[in-house]
Amino acid sequence: MNLFKLAVIGVVSIYFVSCVGERKTLDSWLEHNIHEAIMTFGPPAQVTSDGSNGKVYVFSQTANNAYNGDTYYHYIFFYAYTDGTIYHWISKRGTIPPQRINVDMYIH
């Protein structure tokens, strides 16, 4: 196997493991109260309706691309029922500041 194929397999493996780790971590928040998430992540950048009777809480982390200096954001959307119980989450990356992101695009 040539070095390039080995490198690609390595990168894909690392990406898969990191995604599985994030999924496992975020799945652990299901059935918890949103106030626990707020105590852990700090105040959400945005809170809006989920289109039903609950809310969507948008948390984010900022990062800079080391190659070109561009700023990007890692968003975590927690969906919670009216009693605050988290029932769903979505993780995305993008370049729009979290206060300005259109949460309606992610309403399920």
C-alpha positions as CSV (number, residue, x, y, z in Angstrom):
1,M,0.0,0.0,0.0
2,N,1.5,3.3,-0.9
3,L,2.1,6.1,1.6
4,F,-0.7,8.3,0.2
5,K,-3.4,5.6,0.6
6,L,-2.1,5.0,4.1
7,A,-2.3,8.7,5.0
8,V,-5.9,8.9,3.6
9,I,-6.9,5.9,5.7
10,G,-5.3,7.4,8.7
11,V,-7.1,10.8,8.3
12,V,-10.5,9.1,7.6
13,S,-10.0,6.9,10.7
14,I,-9.2,9.9,12.9
15,Y,-12.2,11.8,11.6
16,F,-14.5,8.8,12.2
17,V,-13.3,8.3,15.7
18,S,-13.7,12.0,16.5
19,C,-17.2,12.0,15.1
20,V,-18.1,8.9,17.1
21,G,-16.7,10.5,20.2
22,E,-18.7,13.7,19.7
23,R,-21.9,11.7,19.0
24,K,-21.4,9.7,22.2
25,T,-20.7,12.9,24.2
26,L,-23.7,14.7,22.8
27,D,-26.0,11.7,23.1
28,S,-25.2,11.6,26.8
29,W,-27.0,15.0,27.1
30,L,-30.3,13.5,26.0
31,E,-32.9,13.4,28.7
32,H,-30.9,15.9,30.8
33,N,-32.3,19.3,31.6
34,I,-31.1,22.2,29.5
35,H,-30.0,24.1,32.6
36,E,-27.3,21.5,33.1
37,A,-26.0,22.2,29.6
38,I,-26.1,25.9,30.3
39,M,-24.0,25.4,33.5
40,T,-21.5,23.4,31.5
41,F,-21.3,25.4,28.2
42,G,-22.3,28.8,29.5
43,P,-25.1,30.9,28.2
44,P,-26.4,30.0,24.7
45,A,-25.7,32.4,21.9
46,Q,-29.3,32.1,20.8
47,V,-32.6,30.7,22.0
48,T,-35.6,30.3,19.7
49,S,-38.7,28.2,19.2
50,D,-38.4,24.6,17.9
51,G,-41.6,25.1,15.9
52,S,-43.6,23.1,18.5
53,N,-43.8,23.9,22.2
54,G,-40.1,23.6,22.9
55,K,-37.0,25.7,22.3
56,V,-33.7,25.4,20.4
57,Y,-30.6,26.5,22.3
58,V,-27.5,27.4,20.2
59,F,-24.1,27.0,21.8
60,S,-20.9,27.6,19.9
61,Q,-17.1,27.5,20.0
62,T,-15.0,29.8,17.8
63,A,-11.9,28.6,16.0
64,N,-9.4,30.0,13.5
65,N,-8.1,28.2,10.5
66,A,-4.4,28.0,10.9
67,Y,-3.7,28.1,7.2
68,N,-5.7,31.2,6.1
69,G,-6.7,32.8,9.4
70,D,-10.5,32.5,8.7
71,T,-12.8,32.2,11.7
72,Y,-15.3,29.4,11.8
73,Y,-17.8,28.2,14.4
74,H,-18.7,24.8,15.8
75,Y,-22.4,25.0,16.7
76,I,-24.3,22.7,19.0
77,F,-28.1,22.9,18.8
78,F,-29.9,21.4,21.8
79,Y,-33.6,20.9,21.4
80,A,-35.6,20.9,24.6
81,Y,-39.2,20.3,25.6
82,T,-41.0,23.0,27.6
83,D,-40.0,21.4,30.8
84,G,-36.3,21.8,29.8
85,T,-35.6,18.1,28.9
86,I,-33.2,17.8,26.0
87,Y,-34.7,15.5,23.3
88,H,-32.4,16.1,20.3
89,W,-29.2,17.7,19.2
90,I,-27.4,18.7,16.1
91,S,-23.7,19.6,15.6
92,K,-22.6,21.8,12.7
93,R,-19.7,23.9,11.6
94,G,-20.0,27.2,9.7
95,T,-18.7,30.7,9.2
96,I,-21.8,32.7,10.4
97,P,-21.6,34.1,13.9
98,P,-23.9,32.0,16.2
99,Q,-26.0,35.1,17.1
100,R,-26.9,35.5,13.4
101,I,-27.4,31.9,12.3
102,N,-30.8,31.1,10.9
103,V,-32.0,28.4,13.3
104,D,-35.1,27.8,11.2
105,M,-32.9,25.9,8.8
106,Y,-32.2,23.3,11.4
107,I,-35.8,22.9,12.8
108,H,-36.8,19.3,12.4
